[in-house]
Amino acid sequence: TGRDIGDIKKAAAEILKIKHGGVKPLRTTVIFPDWKEQRVHEFTDTTKSAVRNRVTRSLRAQIAGKDGDTVKLYTIHVAKNKSSSGWGPLYGNVMFVDQMLEKNVNK
């Protein structure tokens, strides 16, 4: 319900489109009440020669989508990283795909 809910739903739909282009979204829901923030001190490469402090906010969205005659529930990880100029663009991936009945989409 926050001010960025529209951007999150739009990003989730675009992430779904990249991986499953033929899916027609029927309903999109953000299933976390707020961003989960993670602060990590990590190496930037495999040689372990450079270190960075990364701050990432993430949450999950679900899209009920129809692909042909099949309806599936797609769980999507949506995240953004913080830089010195503020929060970066939203990105993510499809985590899980489960079949569902179309009659349950709006329940």
Backbone as a chain_set.jsonl record, in Angstrom:
{"seq": "TGRDIGDIKKAAAEILKIKHGGVKPLRTTVIFPDWKEQRVHEFTDTTKSAVRNRVTRSLRAQIAGKDGDTVKLYTIHVAKNKSSSGWGPLYGNVMFVDQMLEKNVNK", "coords": {"N": [[0.819, -1.204, 0.0], [2.166, 1.12, 0.025], [3.8, 4.113, -1.287], [5.311, 3.321, -3.467], [4.097, 1.124, -4.576], [2.871, 0.825, -7.097], [5.056, 0.967, -8.862], [6.436, -1.319, -8.057], [4.642, -3.388, -8.724], [4.571, -3.005, -11.504], [7.262, -3.514, -12.173], [7.42, -6.224, -11.407], [5.675, -7.352, -13.284], [7.103, -6.836, -15.627], [9.422, -8.344, -15.179], [8.299, -10.89, -15.182], [7.42, -10.951, -17.844], [9.836, -10.979, -19.264], [10.89, -13.53, -18.68], [8.732, -15.301, -19.069], [7.202, -14.754, -21.578], [4.688, -15.173, -22.913], [2.635, -15.065, -21.071], [-0.401, -13.879, -19.77], [-1.009, -11.461, -17.487], [-3.265, -11.732, -14.75], [-3.803, -10.953, -12.144], [-2.017, -9.029, -9.771], [-0.153, -9.106, -6.82], [1.436, -7.74, -4.004], [3.155, -9.471, -1.673], [4.569, -9.097, 0.658], [4.592, -7.026, 3.539], [6.337, -4.871, 3.699], [9.53, -3.509, 2.635], [12.369, -5.66, 2.898], [15.422, -5.15, 4.333], [18.826, -5.567, 3.587], [22.136, -5.531, 4.629], [25.376, -5.861, 3.498], [28.787, -6.754, 3.682], [31.028, -7.33, 1.28], [33.079, -9.155, -1.142], [33.948, -7.927, -4.385], [34.697, -9.386, -6.577], [36.04, -12.526, -7.841], [38.728, -12.72, -7.216], [39.05, -11.604, -4.809], [40.015, -9.042, -4.298], [38.893, -6.573, -4.008], [36.548, -4.801, -1.995], [33.163, -4.185, -1.048], [30.423, -2.356, 0.382], [27.212, -3.342, 0.433], [23.835, -2.407, 0.139], [20.704, -3.673, 0.079], [17.3, -3.708, -0.76], [14.464, -5.767, -0.618], [11.572, -7.641, -1.694], [8.631, -9.7, -2.135], [6.485, -10.45, -4.853], [3.41, -11.62, -6.245], [2.077, -12.967, -9.196], [-0.824, -13.859, -10.735], [-1.268, -15.579, -13.606], [-2.249, -16.196, -17.011], [-1.536, -18.637, -19.358], [-2.179, -19.619, -22.337], [-4.473, -22.127, -21.913], [-3.901, -22.592, -19.314], [-3.609, -21.635, -15.924], [-1.372, -20.044, -13.778], [0.495, -19.401, -10.764], [2.871, -17.069, -10.212], [5.674, -16.476, -8.334], [7.578, -13.755, -7.514], [10.721, -12.338, -7.011], [11.59, -9.141, -6.073], [13.843, -6.455, -6.148], [16.056, -3.767, -5.064], [19.03, -1.811, -5.186], [21.067, 0.232, -3.087], [22.866, 3.174, -3.81], [25.433, 5.723, -3.857], [24.021, 7.806, -4.918], [21.394, 7.336, -4.312], [18.48, 5.149, -4.371], [18.636, 2.457, -6.644], [17.444, 1.124, -9.856], [14.587, -1.114, -10.022], [14.853, -4.657, -9.959], [14.838, -8.226, -10.601], [13.718, -11.677, -10.252], [11.954, -14.631, -11.375], [10.837, -16.756, -8.959], [9.274, -19.02, -8.128], [6.87, -21.21, -9.655], [3.571, -22.116, -9.737], [0.791, -24.185, -10.437], [-2.648, -23.178, -10.645], [-6.171, -22.886, -9.955], [-8.324, -21.12, -12.101], [-10.602, -19.959, -11.034], [-9.805, -19.252, -8.498], [-8.275, -16.976, -8.632], [-9.069, -14.337, -7.863], [-9.525, -14.546, -5.135]], "CA": [[0.0, 0.0, 0.0], [3.054, 2.278, 0.045], [3.806, 4.972, -2.469], [5.979, 2.679, -4.597], [3.403, -0.132, -4.916], [2.664, 0.775, -8.55], [6.341, 0.65, -9.486], [6.758, -2.715, -7.741], [3.784, -4.245, -9.556], [5.017, -2.857, -12.894], [8.532, -4.238, -12.291], [7.121, -7.662, -11.353], [5.098, -7.727, -14.584], [8.171, -6.828, -16.628], [10.274, -9.499, -14.884], [7.555, -12.05, -15.682], [7.399, -10.883, -19.313], [11.159, -11.372, -19.766], [11.092, -14.972, -18.526], [7.561, -16.036, -19.553], [6.601, -13.735, -22.43], [3.336, -15.43, -23.369], [1.697, -15.067, -19.952], [-1.263, -12.71, -19.601], [-1.253, -11.26, -16.057], [-4.654, -11.579, -14.342], [-3.815, -10.237, -10.874], [-0.703, -8.866, -9.163], [-0.231, -8.814, -5.396], [2.694, -7.683, -3.26], [2.814, -10.322, -0.535], [5.295, -8.662, 1.846], [4.053, -5.728, 3.955], [7.326, -3.815, 3.572], [10.837, -3.939, 2.154], [13.332, -6.299, 3.803], [16.703, -4.536, 4.009], [20.002, -6.392, 3.868], [23.418, -4.83, 4.513], [26.398, -6.893, 3.344], [30.174, -6.388, 3.389], [31.36, -8.46, 0.407], [34.057, -8.983, -2.212], [33.312, -7.596, -5.66], [35.115, -10.317, -7.621], [36.545, -13.816, -7.348], [40.109, -12.6, -6.739], [38.938, -11.042, -3.463], [40.925, -7.899, -4.223], [38.141, -5.351, -3.716], [35.424, -5.024, -1.098], [32.136, -3.146, -1.077], [29.291, -2.454, 1.292], [25.998, -3.343, -0.386], [22.561, -2.316, 0.831], [19.668, -4.118, -0.843], [15.941, -3.879, -0.264], [13.769, -6.752, -1.45], [10.286, -8.177, -1.272], [8.086, -10.644, -3.114], [5.181, -10.2, -5.448], [2.858, -12.784, -6.939], [1.222, -12.667, -10.337], [-1.617, -14.949, -11.299], [-1.226, -15.333, -15.041], [-2.808, -17.229, -17.886], [-0.722, -18.998, -20.511], [-3.061, -20.531, -23.059], [-5.587, -22.555, -21.065], [-3.37, -22.876, -17.988], [-3.397, -20.513, -15.018], [-0.295, -20.33, -12.84], [0.866, -18.365, -9.816], [4.294, -16.799, -10.326], [6.221, -15.733, -7.203], [8.657, -12.97, -8.097], [11.602, -11.591, -6.115], [11.839, -7.792, -6.58], [14.847, -5.833, -5.287], [16.747, -2.563, -5.521], [20.267, -1.567, -4.444], [21.34, 1.624, -2.754], [24.181, 3.699, -4.196], [25.671, 7.046, -3.284], [23.033, 8.748, -5.47], [20.041, 6.919, -3.924], [18.076, 3.788, -4.721], [18.732, 2.13, -8.062], [16.241, 0.578, -10.478], [14.087, -2.403, -9.554], [15.225, -5.825, -10.748], [14.421, -9.424, -9.894], [13.624, -12.942, -10.967], [10.842, -15.509, -11.045], [11.334, -17.746, -8.007], [8.462, -20.236, -8.133], [5.701, -21.248, -10.53], [2.636, -23.138, -9.279], [-0.5, -24.172, -11.119], [-3.78, -22.833, -9.803], [-7.458, -22.831, -10.624], [-8.653, -19.756, -12.489], [-11.638, -19.441, -10.149], [-9.183, -18.801, -7.26], [-7.437, -15.822, -8.894], [-9.498, -13.148, -7.119], [-9.886, -14.881, -3.756]], "C": [[0.858, 1.26, 0.0], [3.07, 3.02, -1.269], [4.474, 4.341, -3.679], [5.309, 1.377, -5.043], [3.193, -0.273, -6.431], [3.934, 0.398, -9.286], [6.732, -0.806, -9.255], [5.939, -3.654, -8.613], [4.206, -4.188, -11.025], [6.323, -3.625, -13.119], [8.306, -5.743, -12.28], [6.563, -8.142, -12.681], [6.167, -7.764, -15.668], [9.137, -7.996, -16.425], [9.608, -10.768, -15.41], [7.58, -12.096, -17.205], [8.726, -11.336, -19.914], [11.316, -12.89, -19.752], [9.965, -15.804, -19.141], [6.71, -15.087, -20.401], [5.158, -13.943, -22.833], [2.269, -15.366, -22.297], [0.917, -13.756, -19.914], [-1.542, -12.539, -18.117], [-2.74, -11.036, -15.762], [-4.773, -10.766, -13.055], [-2.397, -10.194, -10.307], [-0.877, -8.436, -7.713], [1.174, -8.757, -4.818], [2.427, -8.381, -1.942], [3.626, -10.027, 0.718], [4.749, -7.293, 2.25], [5.032, -4.572, 3.777], [8.622, -4.403, 3.031], [11.618, -4.63, 3.267], [14.696, -5.745, 3.392], [17.849, -5.423, 4.462], [21.256, -5.549, 3.641], [24.527, -5.885, 4.537], [27.744, -6.251, 3.032], [30.721, -7.56, 2.576], [32.472, -8.11, -0.574], [33.318, -8.715, -3.514], [33.686, -8.543, -6.794], [35.707, -11.582, -7.002], [37.981, -13.75, -6.851], [40.178, -12.039, -5.321], [39.905, -9.874, -3.254], [40.215, -6.586, -3.913], [36.896, -5.706, -2.901], [34.422, -3.88, -1.268], [31.121, -3.395, 0.031], [28.041, -2.311, 0.441], [24.773, -3.276, 0.518], [21.488, -2.644, -0.2], [18.336, -4.197, -0.114], [15.238, -4.851, -1.199], [12.42, -7.107, -0.846], [9.809, -9.137, -2.347], [6.722, -10.191, -3.58], [4.717, -11.501, -6.075], [1.951, -12.301, -8.055], [0.502, -13.94, -10.728], [-1.712, -14.641, -12.792], [-1.737, -16.515, -15.839], [-1.911, -17.404, -19.1], [-1.491, -20.054, -21.289], [-4.262, -20.853, -22.201], [-5.164, -22.782, -19.618], [-3.187, -21.596, -17.176], [-2.353, -20.928, -13.995], [-0.065, -19.128, -11.938], [2.391, -18.248, -9.841], [4.731, -15.968, -9.119], [7.507, -15.077, -7.688], [9.403, -12.198, -7.01], [11.881, -10.242, -6.777], [12.8, -7.108, -5.609], [15.358, -4.535, -5.901], [17.952, -2.349, -4.61], [20.46, -0.075, -4.202], [22.748, 1.991, -3.21], [24.334, 5.079, -3.572], [24.66, 8.08, -3.784], [21.594, 8.358, -5.13], [19.75, 5.494, -4.349], [18.092, 3.587, -6.227], [17.432, 1.554, -8.593], [15.855, -0.775, -9.885], [14.525, -3.507, -10.51], [14.727, -7.055, -10.003], [14.396, -10.655, -10.768], [12.379, -13.708, -10.524], [11.395, -16.62, -10.169], [10.609, -19.085, -8.125], [7.309, -20.086, -9.116], [4.829, -22.41, -10.073], [1.346, -23.041, -10.076], [-1.602, -23.819, -10.127], [-5.06, -22.845, -10.638], [-7.802, -21.372, -10.922], [-9.7, -19.14, -11.564], [-11.066, -18.898, -8.833], [-8.354, -17.519, -7.434], [-7.813, -14.613, -8.029], [-9.946, -13.425, -5.7], [-8.824, -14.437, -2.806]], "O": [[0.318, 2.367, -0.023], [2.435, 2.61, -2.241], [4.236, 4.772, -4.806], [5.897, 0.612, -5.808], [3.324, -1.368, -6.978], [3.9, -0.397, -10.225], [7.291, -1.453, -10.141], [6.475, -4.607, -9.177], [4.198, -5.21, -11.712], [6.477, -4.307, -14.133], [8.929, -6.467, -13.056], [6.93, -9.216, -13.159], [6.137, -8.636, -16.537], [9.619, -8.574, -17.399], [10.266, -11.619, -16.009], [7.745, -13.166, -17.791], [8.746, -11.999, -20.951], [11.822, -13.47, -20.713], [10.211, -16.887, -19.672], [5.628, -14.672, -19.984], [4.454, -12.963, -23.078], [1.095, -15.594, -22.591], [1.489, -12.67, -20.012], [-2.234, -13.369, -17.526], [-3.399, -10.248, -16.441], [-5.713, -9.99, -12.886], [-1.668, -11.185, -10.351], [-1.646, -7.523, -7.412], [2.006, -9.618, -5.104], [1.574, -7.945, -1.169], [3.392, -10.652, 1.753], [4.468, -6.471, 1.377], [4.615, -3.415, 3.71], [8.796, -5.62, 2.974], [11.541, -4.237, 4.431], [15.085, -5.858, 2.23], [17.844, -5.958, 5.571], [21.416, -4.931, 2.588], [24.612, -6.694, 5.461], [27.834, -5.327, 2.224], [30.867, -8.662, 3.105], [32.772, -6.939, -0.81], [32.21, -9.206, -3.727], [33.066, -8.512, -7.857], [35.851, -11.682, -5.783], [38.415, -14.646, -6.126], [41.247, -12.008, -4.711], [40.523, -9.733, -2.198], [40.866, -5.593, -3.589], [36.282, -6.756, -3.089], [34.797, -2.753, -1.592], [30.99, -4.508, 0.541], [27.834, -1.28, -0.2], [24.679, -3.984, 1.521], [21.377, -1.974, -1.226], [18.258, -4.692, 1.01], [15.392, -4.776, -2.418], [12.167, -6.9, 0.341], [10.495, -9.362, -3.344], [5.924, -9.635, -2.825], [5.524, -12.374, -6.397], [1.169, -11.364, -7.89], [1.124, -14.963, -11.016], [-2.179, -13.573, -13.187], [-1.669, -17.666, -15.408], [-1.571, -16.438, -19.782], [-1.461, -21.236, -20.946], [-4.998, -19.952, -21.799], [-5.997, -23.13, -18.782], [-2.673, -20.598, -17.68], [-2.427, -22.012, -13.417], [-0.384, -17.993, -12.292], [3.105, -19.201, -9.531], [4.213, -14.872, -8.905], [8.406, -15.742, -8.203], [8.797, -11.498, -6.198], [12.354, -10.196, -7.912], [12.606, -7.167, -4.395], [15.132, -4.242, -7.076], [17.909, -2.661, -3.42], [20.063, 0.761, -5.013], [23.696, 1.228, -3.024], [23.455, 5.54, -2.844], [24.465, 9.115, -3.146], [20.661, 8.995, -5.619], [20.663, 4.725, -4.652], [17.624, 4.434, -6.987], [16.433, 1.497, -7.876], [16.689, -1.484, -9.322], [14.563, -3.309, -11.724], [14.239, -6.935, -8.879], [14.962, -10.685, -11.861], [11.829, -13.468, -9.449], [12.307, -17.342, -10.572], [11.236, -20.141, -8.21], [6.833, -18.981, -9.374], [5.284, -23.553, -10.024], [0.864, -21.944, -10.359], [-1.508, -24.116, -8.937], [-5.019, -22.817, -11.868], [-7.59, -20.496, -10.083], [-9.688, -17.931, -11.334], [-11.753, -18.164, -8.123], [-7.784, -17.029, -6.459], [-6.923, -13.936, -7.514], [-10.674, -12.623, -5.115], [-8.954, -14.635, -1.598]]}, "num_chains": 1, "name": "protein.A"}
